[in-house]
Amino acid sequence: MQIDVIQILRALQAQDVEFMVIGGMHFLFRHEPILTYDLDIWIRDTAENRSRCHAALVELDASWGETEASWRPIAERSDDWLARQSVFSVLTEYGPLDIFRSVAGLGS
């Protein structure tokens, strides 16, 4: 699957999600090309921001599950599911996205 970073970032921005690109994609933007196959972001961990992120993920036709058996579209989940754990790996129509609610060294 190819990743369309621009579409993912546009959806997050359209919902006013407070986020920061981290990981390999950030390194690619700021330093030198190193191939990555997903986008890693940190989101500000507030209920309002998680709700905005949920809306962006619905727009991106994203899916997630705790297990393969529970995998389903995010549109079928209530908007509080992002409070369950600190890191999520979701699949979007535009490519894989890892969402971090906390990152050592970043604070909250």
A tleap script that builds the chain and sets N, CA, C and O, in Angstrom:
source leaprc.protein.ff14SB
mol = sequence {
  NMET GLN ILE ASP VAL ILE GLN ILE LEU ARG
  ALA LEU GLN ALA GLN ASP VAL GLU PHE MET
  VAL ILE GLY GLY MET HIE PHE LEU PHE ARG
  HIE GLU PRO ILE LEU THR TYR ASP LEU ASP
  ILE TRP ILE ARG ASP THR ALA GLU ASN ARG
  SER ARG CYS HIE ALA ALA LEU VAL GLU LEU
  ASP ALA SER TRP GLY GLU THR GLU ALA SER
  TRP ARG PRO ILE ALA GLU ARG SER ASP ASP
  TRP LEU ALA ARG GLN SER VAL PHE SER VAL
  LEU THR GLU TYR GLY PRO LEU ASP ILE PHE
  ARG SER VAL ALA GLY LEU GLY CSER
}
set mol.1.N position { 0.844 -1.177 0.000 }
set mol.1.CA position { 0.000 0.000 0.000 }
set mol.1.C position { 0.890 1.242 0.000 }
set mol.1.O position { 1.828 1.335 0.792 }
set mol.2.N position { 0.601 2.185 -0.876 }
set mol.2.CA position { 1.313 3.457 -0.873 }
set mol.2.C position { 0.674 4.389 0.131 }
set mol.2.O position { -0.497 4.246 0.481 }
set mol.3.N position { 1.458 5.341 0.586 }
set mol.3.CA position { 0.950 6.304 1.551 }
set mol.3.C position { 0.811 7.671 0.886 }
set mol.3.O position { 1.701 8.098 0.150 }
set mol.4.N position { -0.296 8.354 1.142 }
set mol.4.CA position { -0.516 9.708 0.667 }
set mol.4.C position { -0.528 10.618 1.888 }
set mol.4.O position { -1.579 10.909 2.459 }
set mol.5.N position { 0.654 11.054 2.269 }
set mol.5.CA position { 0.831 11.855 3.483 }
set mol.5.C position { 0.013 13.141 3.414 }
set mol.5.O position { -0.572 13.558 4.414 }
set mol.6.N position { -0.031 13.762 2.258 }
set mol.6.CA position { -0.742 15.038 2.111 }
set mol.6.C position { -2.222 14.876 2.464 }
set mol.6.O position { -2.775 15.719 3.171 }
set mol.7.N position { -2.873 13.810 1.988 }
set mol.7.CA position { -4.293 13.601 2.291 }
set mol.7.C position { -4.517 13.383 3.787 }
set mol.7.O position { -5.482 13.895 4.355 }
set mol.8.N position { -3.630 12.628 4.419 }
set mol.8.CA position { -3.761 12.386 5.862 }
set mol.8.C position { -3.595 13.697 6.623 }
set mol.8.O position { -4.397 14.005 7.504 }
set mol.9.N position { -2.564 14.469 6.294 }
set mol.9.CA position { -2.329 15.742 6.985 }
set mol.9.C position { -3.470 16.725 6.744 }
set mol.9.O position { -3.857 17.453 7.658 }
set mol.10.N position { -4.014 16.757 5.527 }
set mol.10.CA position { -5.150 17.645 5.234 }
set mol.10.C position { -6.357 17.302 6.100 }
set mol.10.O position { -7.012 18.198 6.633 }
set mol.11.N position { -6.656 16.009 6.246 }
set mol.11.CA position { -7.810 15.601 7.060 }
set mol.11.C position { -7.615 15.992 8.517 }
set mol.11.O position { -8.551 16.468 9.160 }
set mol.12.N position { -6.411 15.796 9.045 }
set mol.12.CA position { -6.122 16.190 10.432 }
set mol.12.C position { -6.268 17.704 10.592 }
set mol.12.O position { -6.859 18.167 11.568 }
set mol.13.N position { -5.737 18.472 9.648 }
set mol.13.CA position { -5.823 19.929 9.717 }
set mol.13.C position { -7.255 20.412 9.547 }
set mol.13.O position { -7.662 21.368 10.208 }
set mol.14.N position { -8.021 19.777 8.682 }
set mol.14.CA position { -9.416 20.179 8.463 }
set mol.14.C position { -10.251 20.036 9.730 }
set mol.14.O position { -11.228 20.760 9.917 }
set mol.15.N position { -9.868 19.103 10.600 }
set mol.15.CA position { -10.591 18.893 11.862 }
set mol.15.C position { -9.935 19.643 13.025 }
set mol.15.O position { -10.340 19.475 14.175 }
set mol.16.N position { -8.930 20.464 12.734 }
set mol.16.CA position { -8.206 21.234 13.759 }
set mol.16.C position { -7.568 20.359 14.821 }
set mol.16.O position { -7.497 20.747 15.987 }
set mol.17.N position { -7.099 19.168 14.422 }
set mol.17.CA position { -6.402 18.280 15.356 }
set mol.17.C position { -5.057 18.906 15.698 }
set mol.17.O position { -4.314 19.317 14.807 }
set mol.18.N position { -4.748 18.979 16.979 }
set mol.18.CA position { -3.435 19.439 17.403 }
set mol.18.C position { -2.515 18.231 17.357 }
set mol.18.O position { -2.675 17.289 18.134 }
set mol.19.N position { -1.539 18.261 16.432 }
set mol.19.CA position { -0.667 17.114 16.231 }
set mol.19.C position { 0.717 17.576 15.801 }
set mol.19.O position { 0.925 18.738 15.451 }
set mol.20.N position { 1.649 16.646 15.835 }
set mol.20.CA position { 3.005 16.888 15.371 }
set mol.20.C position { 3.485 15.630 14.678 }
set mol.20.O position { 3.304 14.525 15.190 }
set mol.21.N position { 4.101 15.796 13.504 }
set mol.21.CA position { 4.679 14.649 12.797 }
set mol.21.C position { 5.952 14.239 13.525 }
set mol.21.O position { 6.813 15.072 13.806 }
set mol.22.N position { 6.064 12.943 13.828 }
set mol.22.CA position { 7.244 12.411 14.507 }
set mol.22.C position { 7.742 11.199 13.732 }
set mol.22.O position { 7.162 10.849 12.704 }
set mol.23.N position { 8.791 10.559 14.195 }
set mol.23.CA position { 9.263 9.315 13.587 }
set mol.23.C position { 9.977 9.539 12.272 }
set mol.23.O position { 10.488 10.625 11.998 }
set mol.24.N position { 10.004 8.486 11.461 }
set mol.24.CA position { 10.755 8.480 10.211 }
set mol.24.C position { 10.299 9.527 9.222 }
set mol.24.O position { 11.130 10.119 8.533 }
set mol.25.N position { 8.974 9.782 9.126 }
set mol.25.CA position { 8.483 10.781 8.179 }
set mol.25.C position { 8.987 12.167 8.571 }
set mol.25.O position { 9.342 12.963 7.701 }
set mol.26.N position { 9.022 12.466 9.878 }
set mol.26.CA position { 9.564 13.744 10.333 }
set mol.26.C position { 11.023 13.863 9.908 }
set mol.26.O position { 11.452 14.914 9.430 }
set mol.27.N position { 11.780 12.792 10.082 }
set mol.27.CA position { 13.188 12.794 9.690 }
set mol.27.C position { 13.318 13.061 8.192 }
set mol.27.O position { 14.208 13.795 7.763 }
set mol.28.N position { 12.435 12.468 7.406 }
set mol.28.CA position { 12.444 12.670 5.953 }
set mol.28.C position { 12.175 14.133 5.618 }
set mol.28.O position { 12.852 14.705 4.764 }
set mol.29.N position { 11.197 14.743 6.279 }
set mol.29.CA position { 10.863 16.144 6.015 }
set mol.29.C position { 12.011 17.078 6.393 }
set mol.29.O position { 12.255 18.068 5.704 }
set mol.30.N position { 12.716 16.770 7.482 }
set mol.30.CA position { 13.680 17.703 8.051 }
set mol.30.C position { 15.140 17.423 7.740 }
set mol.30.O position { 15.973 18.321 7.867 }
set mol.31.N position { 15.472 16.213 7.341 }
set mol.31.CA position { 16.883 15.868 7.220 }
set mol.31.C position { 17.208 15.246 5.859 }
set mol.31.O position { 17.442 15.974 4.894 }
set mol.32.N position { 17.226 13.947 5.769 }
set mol.32.CA position { 17.580 13.289 4.519 }
set mol.32.C position { 16.604 12.152 4.240 }
set mol.32.O position { 16.004 11.599 5.161 }
set mol.33.N position { 16.453 11.811 2.980 }
set mol.33.CA position { 15.475 10.771 2.637 }
set mol.33.C position { 15.829 9.396 3.205 }
set mol.33.O position { 16.895 8.843 2.935 }
set mol.34.N position { 14.910 8.871 3.991 }
set mol.34.CA position { 14.969 7.495 4.467 }
set mol.34.C position { 13.563 6.945 4.278 }
set mol.34.O position { 12.598 7.526 4.775 }
set mol.35.N position { 13.441 5.849 3.575 }
set mol.35.CA position { 12.144 5.298 3.232 }
set mol.35.C position { 11.387 4.817 4.469 }
set mol.35.O position { 11.906 4.033 5.263 }
set mol.36.N position { 10.154 5.298 4.618 }
set mol.36.CA position { 9.243 4.802 5.655 }
set mol.36.C position { 7.923 4.445 4.982 }
set mol.36.O position { 7.616 4.935 3.895 }
set mol.37.N position { 7.166 3.607 5.621 }
set mol.37.CA position { 5.918 3.138 5.016 }
set mol.37.C position { 4.688 3.531 5.822 }
set mol.37.O position { 3.592 3.030 5.572 }
set mol.38.N position { 4.867 4.425 6.788 }
set mol.38.CA position { 3.727 4.910 7.549 }
set mol.38.C position { 4.025 6.327 8.011 }
set mol.38.O position { 5.145 6.820 7.879 }
set mol.39.N position { 3.005 6.968 8.552 }
set mol.39.CA position { 3.142 8.300 9.117 }
set mol.39.C position { 2.932 8.166 10.614 }
set mol.39.O position { 1.939 7.585 11.053 }
set mol.40.N position { 3.862 8.701 11.404 }
set mol.40.CA position { 3.759 8.698 12.867 }
set mol.40.C position { 3.435 10.110 13.315 }
set mol.40.O position { 4.117 11.064 12.939 }
set mol.41.N position { 2.376 10.241 14.132 }
set mol.41.CA position { 2.045 11.549 14.681 }
set mol.41.C position { 1.812 11.442 16.175 }
set mol.41.O position { 1.379 10.406 16.679 }
set mol.42.N position { 2.105 12.523 16.873 }
set mol.42.CA position { 1.722 12.690 18.270 }
set mol.42.C position { 0.531 13.639 18.261 }
set mol.42.O position { 0.534 14.629 17.530 }
set mol.43.N position { -0.492 13.346 19.069 }
set mol.43.CA position { -1.622 14.263 19.198 }
set mol.43.C position { -1.691 14.763 20.638 }
set mol.43.O position { -1.381 14.033 21.579 }
set mol.44.N position { -2.105 16.025 20.793 }
set mol.44.CA position { -2.309 16.563 22.144 }
set mol.44.C position { -3.404 15.721 22.796 }
set mol.44.O position { -4.469 15.509 22.215 }
set mol.45.N position { -3.131 15.252 23.996 }
set mol.45.CA position { -4.014 14.285 24.657 }
set mol.45.C position { -5.083 14.965 25.502 }
set mol.45.O position { -5.015 14.972 26.731 }
set mol.46.N position { -6.076 15.538 24.816 }
set mol.46.CA position { -7.252 16.083 25.487 }
set mol.46.C position { -8.476 15.419 24.860 }
set mol.46.O position { -8.424 14.966 23.716 }
set mol.47.N position { -9.564 15.363 25.603 }
set mol.47.CA position { -10.784 14.739 25.074 }
set mol.47.C position { -11.249 15.440 23.801 }
set mol.47.O position { -11.662 14.782 22.846 }
set mol.48.N position { -11.184 16.757 23.783 }
set mol.48.CA position { -11.626 17.510 22.600 }
set mol.48.C position { -10.740 17.199 21.393 }
set mol.48.O position { -11.245 17.014 20.286 }
set mol.49.N position { -9.429 17.139 21.600 }
set mol.49.CA position { -8.531 16.872 20.482 }
set mol.49.C position { -8.654 15.426 19.991 }
set mol.49.O position { -8.583 15.169 18.789 }
set mol.50.N position { -8.841 14.470 20.934 }
set mol.50.CA position { -9.059 13.087 20.514 }
set mol.50.C position { -10.335 12.980 19.684 }
set mol.50.O position { -10.385 12.220 18.717 }
set mol.51.N position { -11.363 13.737 20.056 }
set mol.51.CA position { -12.619 13.725 19.297 }
set mol.51.C position { -12.403 14.284 17.889 }
set mol.51.O position { -12.948 13.754 16.921 }
set mol.52.N position { -11.613 15.348 17.774 }
set mol.52.CA position { -11.306 15.906 16.452 }
set mol.52.C position { -10.492 14.910 15.625 }
set mol.52.O position { -10.707 14.773 14.421 }
set mol.53.N position { -9.560 14.218 16.277 }
set mol.53.CA position { -8.764 13.205 15.582 }
set mol.53.C position { -9.677 12.077 15.086 }
set mol.53.O position { -9.525 11.597 13.963 }
set mol.54.N position { -10.616 11.663 15.925 }
set mol.54.CA position { -11.589 10.640 15.527 }
set mol.54.C position { -12.321 11.083 14.254 }
set mol.54.O position { -12.468 10.298 13.317 }
set mol.55.N position { -12.776 12.330 14.224 }
set mol.55.CA position { -13.496 12.843 13.050 }
set mol.55.C position { -12.604 12.806 11.810 }
set mol.55.O position { -13.067 12.455 10.726 }
set mol.56.N position { -11.331 13.167 11.963 }
set mol.56.CA position { -10.404 13.118 10.828 }
set mol.56.C position { -10.218 11.685 10.346 }
set mol.56.O position { -10.153 11.436 9.142 }
set mol.57.N position { -10.131 10.738 11.285 }
set mol.57.CA position { -9.950 9.333 10.916 }
set mol.57.C position { -11.181 8.779 10.206 }
set mol.57.O position { -11.058 7.959 9.296 }
set mol.58.N position { -12.353 9.219 10.614 }
set mol.58.CA position { -13.584 8.826 9.902 }
set mol.58.C position { -13.520 9.355 8.474 }
set mol.58.O position { -13.846 8.638 7.528 }
set mol.59.N position { -13.096 10.618 8.318 }
set mol.59.CA position { -12.955 11.210 6.987 }
set mol.59.C position { -11.954 10.429 6.131 }
set mol.59.O position { -12.122 10.333 4.916 }
set mol.60.N position { -10.923 9.875 6.757 }
set mol.60.CA position { -9.892 9.103 6.051 }
set mol.60.C position { -10.293 7.644 5.840 }
set mol.60.O position { -9.498 6.853 5.333 }
set mol.61.N position { -11.519 7.278 6.226 }
set mol.61.CA position { -12.004 5.904 6.104 }
set mol.61.C position { -11.058 4.926 6.797 }
set mol.61.O position { -10.729 3.868 6.259 }
set mol.62.N position { -10.626 5.305 8.005 }
set mol.62.CA position { -9.648 4.519 8.759 }
set mol.62.C position { -10.324 3.355 9.487 }
set mol.62.O position { -11.529 3.360 9.736 }
set mol.63.N position { -9.496 2.357 9.818 }
set mol.63.CA position { -9.972 1.210 10.595 }
set mol.63.C position { -8.925 0.856 11.641 }
set mol.63.O position { -7.739 1.147 11.489 }
set mol.64.N position { -9.403 0.213 12.715 }
set mol.64.CA position { -8.535 -0.178 13.819 }
set mol.64.C position { -9.236 -1.253 14.646 }
set mol.64.O position { -10.462 -1.362 14.638 }
set mol.65.N position { -8.442 -2.034 15.352 }
set mol.65.CA position { -8.977 -3.004 16.296 }
set mol.65.C position { -7.916 -3.456 17.262 }
set mol.65.O position { -6.730 -3.480 16.934 }
set mol.66.N position { -8.352 -3.821 18.477 }
set mol.66.CA position { -7.429 -4.357 19.480 }
set mol.66.C position { -6.847 -5.687 19.014 }
set mol.66.O position { -5.704 -6.025 19.323 }
set mol.67.N position { -7.651 -6.431 18.268 }
set mol.67.CA position { -7.241 -7.722 17.718 }
set mol.67.C position { -7.738 -7.803 16.284 }
set mol.67.O position { -8.526 -6.964 15.847 }
set mol.68.N position { -7.288 -8.791 15.568 }
set mol.68.CA position { -7.768 -8.978 14.199 }
set mol.68.C position { -9.275 -9.195 14.187 }
set mol.68.O position { -9.967 -8.710 13.291 }
set mol.69.N position { -9.785 -9.922 15.178 }
set mol.69.CA position { -11.222 -10.214 15.244 }
set mol.69.C position { -12.054 -8.961 15.520 }
set mol.69.O position { -13.216 -8.893 15.120 }
set mol.70.N position { -11.468 -7.960 16.205 }
set mol.70.CA position { -12.229 -6.753 16.538 }
set mol.70.C position { -11.956 -5.597 15.573 }
set mol.70.O position { -12.438 -4.484 15.782 }
set mol.71.N position { -11.182 -5.864 14.515 }
set mol.71.CA position { -10.841 -4.819 13.547 }
set mol.71.C position { -12.097 -4.378 12.814 }
set mol.71.O position { -12.849 -5.210 12.307 }
set mol.72.N position { -12.330 -3.052 12.757 }
set mol.72.CA position { -13.482 -2.528 12.027 }
set mol.72.C position { -13.290 -1.039 11.743 }
set mol.72.O position { -12.383 -0.412 12.289 }
set mol.73.N position { -14.137 -0.484 10.900 }
set mol.73.CA position { -14.015 0.943 10.581 }
set mol.73.C position { -14.160 1.809 11.833 }
set mol.73.O position { -14.967 1.519 12.716 }
set mol.74.N position { -13.381 2.852 11.890 }
set mol.74.CA position { -13.448 3.779 13.020 }
set mol.74.C position { -14.793 4.482 13.057 }
set mol.74.O position { -15.248 4.888 14.126 }
set mol.75.N position { -15.434 4.631 11.910 }
set mol.75.CA position { -16.759 5.253 11.865 }
set mol.75.C position { -17.776 4.491 12.712 }
set mol.75.O position { -18.790 5.058 13.116 }
set mol.76.N position { -17.516 3.217 12.983 }
set mol.76.CA position { -18.421 2.398 13.801 }
set mol.76.C position { -18.104 2.502 15.291 }
set mol.76.O position { -18.784 1.879 16.107 }
set mol.77.N position { -17.092 3.271 15.659 }
set mol.77.CA position { -16.688 3.394 17.064 }
set mol.77.C position { -17.153 4.733 17.631 }
set mol.77.O position { -17.306 5.709 16.896 }
set mol.78.N position { -17.376 4.770 18.950 }
set mol.78.CA position { -17.663 6.052 19.586 }
set mol.78.C position { -16.370 6.862 19.610 }
set mol.78.O position { -15.282 6.294 19.510 }
set mol.79.N position { -16.477 8.164 19.739 }
set mol.79.CA position { -15.284 8.998 19.617 }
set mol.79.C position { -14.370 8.961 20.840 }
set mol.79.O position { -13.381 9.693 20.875 }
set mol.80.N position { -14.667 8.134 21.845 }
set mol.80.CA position { -13.789 8.037 23.015 }
set mol.80.C position { -12.803 6.860 22.945 }
set mol.80.O position { -12.058 6.628 23.897 }
set mol.81.N position { -12.792 6.125 21.844 }
set mol.81.CA position { -11.930 4.941 21.732 }
set mol.81.C position { -10.453 5.298 21.811 }
set mol.81.O position { -9.653 4.465 22.235 }
set mol.82.N position { -10.065 6.500 21.419 }
set mol.82.CA position { -8.654 6.896 21.460 }
set mol.82.C position { -8.122 7.045 22.883 }
set mol.82.O position { -6.914 7.191 23.066 }
set mol.83.N position { -8.986 7.013 23.891 }
set mol.83.CA position { -8.546 7.108 25.285 }
set mol.83.C position { -8.101 5.749 25.842 }
set mol.83.O position { -7.605 5.682 26.967 }
set mol.84.N position { -8.270 4.673 25.075 }
set mol.84.CA position { -8.006 3.313 25.568 }
set mol.84.C position { -6.547 2.993 25.817 }
set mol.84.O position { -6.228 2.268 26.760 }
set mol.85.N position { -5.649 3.520 24.988 }
set mol.85.CA position { -4.230 3.179 25.113 }
set mol.85.C position { -3.405 4.353 24.609 }
set mol.85.O position { -3.966 5.343 24.137 }
set mol.86.N position { -2.085 4.259 24.701 }
set mol.86.CA position { -1.244 5.411 24.358 }
set mol.86.C position { -0.775 5.429 22.909 }
set mol.86.O position { -0.362 6.481 22.421 }
set mol.87.N position { -0.826 4.294 22.201 }
set mol.87.CA position { -0.374 4.224 20.806 }
set mol.87.C position { -1.370 3.396 20.004 }
set mol.87.O position { -1.852 2.360 20.463 }
set mol.88.N position { -1.667 3.870 18.800 }
set mol.88.CA position { -2.577 3.163 17.902 }
set mol.88.C position { -1.954 3.074 16.519 }
set mol.88.O position { -1.366 4.044 16.040 }
set mol.89.N position { -2.074 1.949 15.890 }
set mol.89.CA position { -1.684 1.769 14.493 }
set mol.89.C position { -2.965 1.543 13.709 }
set mol.89.O position { -3.614 0.506 13.849 }
set mol.90.N position { -3.326 2.516 12.884 }
set mol.90.CA position { -4.566 2.443 12.119 }
set mol.90.C position { -4.247 2.380 10.627 }
set mol.90.O position { -3.170 2.785 10.188 }
set mol.91.N position { -5.182 1.876 9.878 }
set mol.91.CA position { -5.070 1.892 8.425 }
set mol.91.C position { -6.068 2.905 7.898 }
set mol.91.O position { -7.229 2.923 8.307 }
set mol.92.N position { -5.600 3.754 6.979 }
set mol.92.CA position { -6.480 4.734 6.349 }
set mol.92.C position { -6.540 4.439 4.857 }
set mol.92.O position { -5.764 3.641 4.331 }
set mol.93.N position { -7.466 5.092 4.198 }
set mol.93.CA position { -7.580 4.969 2.747 }
set mol.93.C position { -6.283 5.405 2.064 }
set mol.93.O position { -5.989 4.980 0.946 }
set mol.94.N position { -5.506 6.259 2.747 }
set mol.94.CA position { -4.301 6.843 2.150 }
set mol.94.C position { -3.008 6.241 2.678 }
set mol.94.O position { -1.926 6.685 2.295 }
set mol.95.N position { -3.095 5.253 3.537 }
set mol.95.CA position { -1.907 4.599 4.058 }
set mol.95.C position { -1.959 4.445 5.569 }
set mol.95.O position { -2.859 4.967 6.226 }
set mol.96.N position { -0.976 3.716 6.120 }
set mol.96.CA position { -0.946 3.465 7.556 }
set mol.96.C position { -0.548 4.708 8.350 }
set mol.96.O position { 0.257 5.525 7.904 }
set mol.97.N position { -1.136 4.821 9.537 }
set mol.97.CA position { -0.910 5.958 10.420 }
set mol.97.C position { -0.756 5.449 11.847 }
set mol.97.O position { -1.618 4.727 12.347 }
set mol.98.N position { 0.342 5.825 12.505 }
set mol.98.CA position { 0.539 5.516 13.922 }
set mol.98.C position { 0.266 6.778 14.719 }
set mol.98.O position { 0.822 7.838 14.431 }
set mol.99.N position { -0.600 6.658 15.731 }
set mol.99.CA position { -1.009 7.795 16.548 }
set mol.99.C position { -0.502 7.599 17.963 }
set mol.99.O position { -0.805 6.593 18.604 }
set mol.100.N position { 0.271 8.558 18.451 }
set mol.100.CA position { 0.832 8.512 19.802 }
set mol.100.C position { 0.164 9.566 20.649 }
set mol.100.O position { 0.104 10.730 20.254 }
set mol.101.N position { -0.343 9.181 21.812 }
set mol.101.CA position { -0.897 10.132 22.771 }
set mol.101.C position { 0.188 10.641 23.700 }
set mol.101.O position { 0.043 11.705 24.303 }
set mol.102.N position { 1.260 9.899 23.820 }
set mol.102.CA position { 2.394 10.352 24.636 }
set mol.102.C position { 3.680 9.813 24.014 }
set mol.102.O position { 3.708 8.722 23.444 }
set mol.103.N position { 4.731 10.600 24.139 }
set mol.103.CA position { 6.052 10.227 23.639 }
set mol.103.C position { 7.052 10.689 24.687 }
set mol.103.O position { 7.050 11.856 25.076 }
set mol.104.N position { 7.895 9.792 25.138 }
set mol.104.CA position { 8.900 10.157 26.135 }
set mol.104.C position { 9.699 11.356 25.648 }
set mol.104.O position { 10.196 11.364 24.522 }
set mol.105.N position { 9.820 12.361 26.496 }
set mol.105.CA position { 10.569 13.544 26.152 }
set mol.105.C position { 9.729 14.683 25.586 }
set mol.105.O position { 10.194 15.822 25.537 }
set mol.106.N position { 8.498 14.396 25.157 }
set mol.106.CA position { 7.646 15.438 24.598 }
set mol.106.C position { 6.776 16.120 25.655 }
set mol.106.O position { 6.300 17.233 25.429 }
set mol.107.N position { 6.565 15.492 26.773 }
set mol.107.CA position { 5.609 16.032 27.736 }
set mol.107.C position { 4.216 15.712 27.266 }
set mol.107.O position { 4.023 14.820 26.440 }
set mol.108.N position { 3.237 16.435 27.787 }
set mol.108.CA position { 1.857 16.139 27.392 }
set mol.108.C position { 1.254 17.264 26.578 }
set mol.108.O position { 0.097 17.176 26.166 }
savepdb mol mol.pdb
quit
